[in-house]
């Protein structure tokens, strides 16, 4: 069972943390009534929806933005990349700031900043301002994701936590699912700026709910000093690694990744020498559950994120489908994820999360292996069934894995743990796209994909899905060896 806790509501074992904990970081668990739990979950669900919706909808609108501002391919790529980089750089630092100054406060500022940047995006007059406000959106997103999961975890006890996290992750998947479809419709009929305007009323509603109904603050490390130097080193490492993945297989990408790895080592050595690190390295070196659960998340996102991207190309190139027709087929996977996630989360409250998540990873590996056999004549039924299998697998994995991450640390680390979980997601997404681009470069080269190159394109899909399947199999072992959440 997963609901064995210590007196302060945090896991009794497997935390791998120093025994000398400052008194300021030992705030007792304050009981929360059922109404506040519902309010917290509603706020988290609304916030969990708008950020992935914005990200997935923007990708559909990029050609329209490029046409209005006469942007080249590199500038267009920065509209998406700037957002991801900003979010990844600030996730862990803002998680720590939230642990010190209050998660509700940082969450509130994040929603407000994201909403204001979205409003500004509806009025930007130039490419530079467009990318600049995407950076601000990314910072706001980091403040939201670095605290949202932490607040839900703070409010819901272990016996209810998995179900609540499952509902939250369902909202994320719904945002991802309808983003491309609704974003395409809105862009076509209302213009691309309408995508960002949608965030404004939702953001205002969330701010109103927080100020009106949310009473807690959840600052278990109030008074602790913030590690600015460590945060700067961490940010430099994340930028180098993520940007490096985005430009693979160029040699510059390899060099940047190497520099990022060196920065990570410097960061780890520095963090072990200071009393109040932004990321307590013992979470990774002594807390086996936390370390391997985050590794499992990184592997899972690395193996799955580019699947929809590749299949979108497959349906539109080799099958000749329109974007709308392709989207109506590809939506199967995220819809199934959204249906399975709350069930899997609730299941992980009763069954060891490691078992449920590992089963999900196994099913995901099976789905990826089925995609290896795609050809130009593969039936849509085969593809739909494969997407269904992938949706079940990822839905079973994500909620229990998040539950394991958050349940493996003490309350004072919830913000950092939430930020690390989000960072693994973003790094995995960039790695997945980097792998896909590298395989395209090897098998197709820098040419437009025309009918004469379809055989090479299908061959590249085979090797991509082989590599993703192998990654996922490695992830099964990483998931299984994490240990039990006591």
Secondary structure, 3 states (H helix, E strand, C coil): CCCCECCCCCECCCCCCCCCCCHHHCCCCCCCCHHHHHHHHHHHHHHHHHHHHHHHHHHHHHHHHHHHHCCCHHHHHHHHHHHHHHHHHHHHHHHHHHHHHCHHHHHHHHHHHHHHHHHHHCCCCCHHHHHHHHHHHHHHHHHHHHHHHHHHHHHCCHHHHHHHHHHHHHHHHHHHHHHHHHHHHHHHHHCCHHHHHHHHHHHHHHHHHHHHHCCCCCCCCCCCCCCHHHHHHHHHHHHHHHHHHHCCCCHHHHHHHHHHHHHHHHHHHHHCCCCCCCCCCHHHHCCHHHHHHHHHHHHHHHHHHHHHHHHHHHHHHCCCCCHHHHHHHHHHHHHHHHHHHHHHHHHHHHCCHHHHHHHHHHHHHHHHHHHCCCCCCCCHHHHHHHHHHHHHHHHHHHHHHHHHHHHCCCHHHHHHHHHHHHHHHHHHHHHHHHHHHHHHHHHCCCCCCCHHHHHHHHHHHHHHHHHHHHHHHHHHHHHHCCCCCC
